[in-house]
Structure formats: C-alpha cells, structure tokens
Amino acid sequence: MSSSPTEPRSIASQLVLLFAVAAALLLFCGLGVLYWIVVRHAFEEDNEVLADKVFALRADLQRAGDVAGLNEELKILRRDERVPYLVRILDPAGEVVAETPAMNRLLSATNFPPPQERSGAKWRANDVRAGGRLFSCVSVREEIAGKSYTVQVAQDRSADERFMRQFATLIAAVLAIGTVASALIAITVTRRGLRPIGRMTESLQRVGPHRLDERLTPVGWPRELQPLAAGFDDMLDRLEHSFTRLSQFSADLAHELRTPVANIRGESEVALTRSRSADEYREVIESTVGECERLSRTIDNLLFLARAEAAEPQIEGTRFEGRAALDKIVGYYQDAGGERQVSITAGGEGEIFADPLLFGRAVSNLIDNALRATPAGGTIQIALRPIASATEISVTDTGSGIEAEDLPRVFDRFYRGDRSRSSDGTGLGLSLVKSIAEMHGGKANITSAPGAGTTVTLTFPA
C-alpha cells in the first residue's frame, strides 16, 4: 500500500513557526540569564550573611573566652520560635556544649560538613532539607582557652527557595505569554505581508482565453514582488502573442486546407453530374492529383515546422563548399528561370557548416519565392560571402517588392502579402527558411521596398 505524499507546508505557517520559535528562544535566553543573575546574587548575599554570622560567633567566643555566655543566650530563645540561624557548639570530645533549642530535632551533627580551620579561604556548605525547610550548613574549628571547639551554623534558606520557585514560575509565565504573543504577532504580520500575493493570485485567476489582456503592473507592488509581477506580465505578453498567432494560424490552416478540398469536391461533383469521356475523366483525375500534391506539400511543411519547434532538433552538420552547392541548385532552376525569362546567377566563395539537405531546401524555397515574384526580364542573384565566424547567403530579386507593413509578418506561417507572394504559394516557404536557419543557430533577415525588389539573407555560423 503506497503512502500518500506529504502535504507541503504553507509559507505562512513556516513563517509563523520560525518567528515564534525565534522569539521563544530569545525570551528563553534573556529570561534564563536574568533568572541566573538574580538567583546567583541572592545566594551570594546569603553566603555573605552566613559568613558574617560565623565570624560574629567566633568573635563573641574569643571575647568571652568560654561558651557559657553563648549557651545562655541561645537558651533565651523559645523552643517554638522560628529563627533564621541554628547554632551548635561541640567540645573536643564531640559533645554538645551549646545549641539552639530544638536544633537536634532538625539537624544532627552529621548533617554538617567537616569543620574548617580558621584560615579556610572558602566555606564548604551542605544544603540539607529537614522539617520541610532548606538549611545551608557550615562548620568551623575554633580555639577557646586552649581547647578546640567545633562551631556549627545552619542558615534557614526556605524563604529563598520559595522566592526561587515563585521567580521561576513568573519567568515561565512570561516566557509562555511572550511566545503566544509572538505567534499572534507573527500571524498578523504574515497575513499582512502575504496579502499582496493573494491579490496577485486573484488577478492571475482572471486570466483566460478571453482575458489575456490582464496585467499585474509592477508599480504599486512591494519591492520584493515587483520582479515577479514584471515576469508574469512578460509571460502574459508572450502568451497573448502566441495565442493570437495560434488563432490566426488555425484560421489560415483551415483556409489553406479548405481550398484544395473544395476544388477536389467541386470538380468531382461536376464530373458526376453526367457521363463523360475518358479524356474528361482523366482531366478531372489529373486536377485532383495536383490538388492532392499541394495538400501533401502543405502537410509535409507543417510537420517539419512542428518538429523544428517542438524540441531542439539534432542537426548533423558537415562542412562543404558553399559555391558548389549553390551552383548545383542554380542549375536545377535554370529551366524554370528560362521559361519565365528570369536570369539566375550565383557568386562568391565560402564554406558552409550545415546539413546539406536542409541547406538546399532553404535556398530552394528562396529561389521559388523569387521566381514567383520576379517578372519576365528580371534577375535573381545569389551571393555567398564569409563574415566574422559565420557565412552569409543572400538571394536578391528584381521583383515587385514587399510593402513596409507586410515585412514584419512575412516569416509568419501562411502569411502572403499582395505583392510579396503570388496566390499559388502556400505561405510556408519563408517560415521554413527561418526555421532551418534557427535550427543551425543562425538567423534569417529580409529587406525590401515596393518596386525595388527583395533581398533575403541567411546566416550560418561557422
């Protein structure tokens, strides 16, 4: 059983998630540092106060010279009184000689660390939990009247612990509220930031076969979306142009195919209206064959153009002598030129790197067009010359020329200007020529003027 592909996450959800995670991380780091500083400062103050208490006890013991006075002072405290410090003094034998009342019920002598000497640089404290309270316990050694006593002091830090818990709860609440607020802000900012994309989507959804004039217009969009809007407008321009050309091509194709089919049908229906002689039937069949040949040429040319535009064709080019190839083509057209009383000549030298068959087809189409456009007594000159990293072939006739408004469209399929092409052409010759040149990485150009003839130039890269 195949698993369905994971649904990609939206940009909005990713932005909200990243923004919320980043904000939570920053809050966690900032509040964590604050918590650490505050707690550390509180404990350092407690340690300093504890150290002061120990030093004060030691000073009192040294001044009194015995522990009797301290013991009496400790006994004054009521047993149920809650005191911040618990004090115990042990003699050299480990016996308790002075103690805060009820201290033994909370902390035994073993709860304290080993006693430190008077010169100890740092306090070693044990944190002990007893009776639901937290105590920090230290012990020091003190010499009194030649005897070594152990002074044990326990500081009640339950209030500090409660403060730590309350402060941690406050930090956690601030962190949670900050994260939620960050997510809400991120949602608002993201929706507002992505709103132009929604408007752009609505505009693009209006584009259709009958609304190809829809444009986004980069002006007014956020700066980040202006290149996207410009790209969509360029794409829509190309689509509109291509759609217009496709519509025109479909109409022209229908017209071109309808004419020979209509001719075939008309002649056949006329021939069937009554009995005819064998010569008459033969004449109808010959006319039908001619129309079929015209249809076949049109279809072959269309298939060639479709293959040329559908994918990059693999051209197996070879290097050959251009003048020899042109002389061969000119020799083929000499009879047709003689019948029309048109002189066809070729000149120039140069090598061509192309597919010989396609090269011959392109030049032949140019000569066919020139023959149809050139009146009797005219000339067709084919010139070959090498240029920088390429070779140019130009076909110049002395025909009627092409009107200026027709020149931009002469390479379109099925386009035939009134003077540039005669009515017996299919309107695909120049389209084929241009496609062949572009298949070789070259180009085709045309210059013409009414009454001054036409020149078509093909460029084949070397």
Rosetta blueprint (number, residue, H / E / L):
1 M L
2 S L
3 S L
4 S L
5 P L
6 T L
7 E L
8 P L
9 R L
10 S L
11 I H
12 A H
13 S H
14 Q H
15 L H
16 V H
17 L H
18 L H
19 F H
20 A H
21 V H
22 A H
23 A H
24 A H
25 L H
26 L H
27 L H
28 F H
29 C H
30 G H
31 L H
32 G H
33 V H
34 L H
35 Y H
36 W H
37 I H
38 V H
39 V H
40 R H
41 H H
42 A H
43 F H
44 E H
45 E H
46 D H
47 N H
48 E H
49 V H
50 L H
51 A H
52 D H
53 K H
54 V H
55 F H
56 A H
57 L H
58 R H
59 A H
60 D H
61 L H
62 Q H
63 R H
64 A H
65 G L
66 D L
67 V L
68 A H
69 G H
70 L H
71 N H
72 E H
73 E H
74 L H
75 K H
76 I H
77 L L
78 R L
79 R L
80 D L
81 E L
82 R L
83 V L
84 P L
85 Y E
86 L E
87 V E
88 R E
89 I E
90 L E
91 D L
92 P L
93 A L
94 G L
95 E L
96 V E
97 V E
98 A E
99 E E
100 T L
101 P L
102 A L
103 M H
104 N H
105 R H
106 L H
107 L L
108 S L
109 A H
110 T H
111 N H
112 F L
113 P L
114 P L
115 P L
116 Q E
117 E L
118 R L
119 S L
120 G L
121 A L
122 K L
123 W L
124 R L
125 A L
126 N E
127 D E
128 V E
129 R E
130 A E
131 G L
132 G L
133 R E
134 L E
135 F E
136 S E
137 C E
138 V E
139 S E
140 V E
141 R E
142 E E
143 E E
144 I E
145 A L
146 G L
147 K E
148 S E
149 Y E
150 T E
151 V E
152 Q E
153 V E
154 A E
155 Q E
156 D E
157 R L
158 S H
159 A H
160 D H
161 E H
162 R H
163 F H
164 M H
165 R H
166 Q H
167 F H
168 A H
169 T H
170 L H
171 I H
172 A H
173 A H
174 V H
175 L H
176 A H
177 I H
178 G H
179 T H
180 V H
181 A H
182 S H
183 A H
184 L H
185 I H
186 A H
187 I H
188 T H
189 V H
190 T H
191 R H
192 R H
193 G H
194 L H
195 R H
196 P H
197 I H
198 G H
199 R H
200 M H
201 T H
202 E H
203 S H
204 L H
205 Q H
206 R L
207 V L
208 G L
209 P L
210 H L
211 R L
212 L L
213 D L
214 E L
215 R L
216 L L
217 T L
218 P L
219 V L
220 G L
221 W L
222 P L
223 R L
224 E L
225 L L
226 Q H
227 P H
228 L H
229 A H
230 A H
231 G H
232 F H
233 D H
234 D H
235 M H
236 L H
237 D H
238 R H
239 L H
240 E H
241 H H
242 S H
243 F H
244 T H
245 R H
246 L H
247 S H
248 Q H
249 F H
250 S H
251 A H
252 D H
253 L H
254 A H
255 H H
256 E H
257 L H
258 R H
259 T H
260 P H
261 V H
262 A H
263 N H
264 I H
265 R H
266 G H
267 E H
268 S H
269 E H
270 V H
271 A H
272 L L
273 T L
274 R L
275 S L
276 R L
277 S L
278 A H
279 D H
280 E H
281 Y H
282 R H
283 E H
284 V H
285 I H
286 E H
287 S H
288 T H
289 V H
290 G H
291 E H
292 C H
293 E H
294 R H
295 L H
296 S H
297 R H
298 T H
299 I H
300 D H
301 N H
302 L H
303 L H
304 F H
305 L H
306 A H
307 R H
308 A H
309 E H
310 A H
311 A L
312 E L
313 P L
314 Q L
315 I L
316 E L
317 G L
318 T E
319 R E
320 F E
321 E E
322 G H
323 R H
324 A H
325 A H
326 L H
327 D H
328 K H
329 I H
330 V H
331 G H
332 Y H
333 Y H
334 Q H
335 D H
336 A H
337 G H
338 G H
339 E H
340 R H
341 Q L
342 V L
343 S E
344 I E
345 T E
346 A E
347 G E
348 G E
349 E L
350 G L
351 E E
352 I E
353 F E
354 A E
355 D L
356 P H
357 L H
358 L H
359 F H
360 G H
361 R H
362 A H
363 V H
364 S H
365 N H
366 L H
367 I H
368 D H
369 N H
370 A H
371 L H
372 R H
373 A H
374 T L
375 P L
376 A L
377 G L
378 G L
379 T E
380 I E
381 Q E
382 I E
383 A E
384 L E
385 R E
386 P E
387 I E
388 A L
389 S L
390 A E
391 T E
392 E E
393 I E
394 S E
395 V E
396 T E
397 D E
398 T L
399 G L
400 S L
401 G L
402 I L
403 E L
404 A L
405 E L
406 D L
407 L H
408 P H
409 R H
410 V L
411 F L
412 D L
413 R L
414 F L
415 Y L
416 R L
417 G L
418 D L
419 R L
420 S L
421 R L
422 S L
423 S L
424 D L
425 G L
426 T L
427 G L
428 L L
429 G H
430 L H
431 S H
432 L H
433 V H
434 K H
435 S H
436 I H
437 A H
438 E H
439 M H
440 H L
441 G L
442 G L
443 K E
444 A E
445 N E
446 I E
447 T E
448 S E
449 A E
450 P L
451 G L
452 A L
453 G E
454 T E
455 T E
456 V E
457 T E
458 L E
459 T E
460 F E
461 P E
462 A L
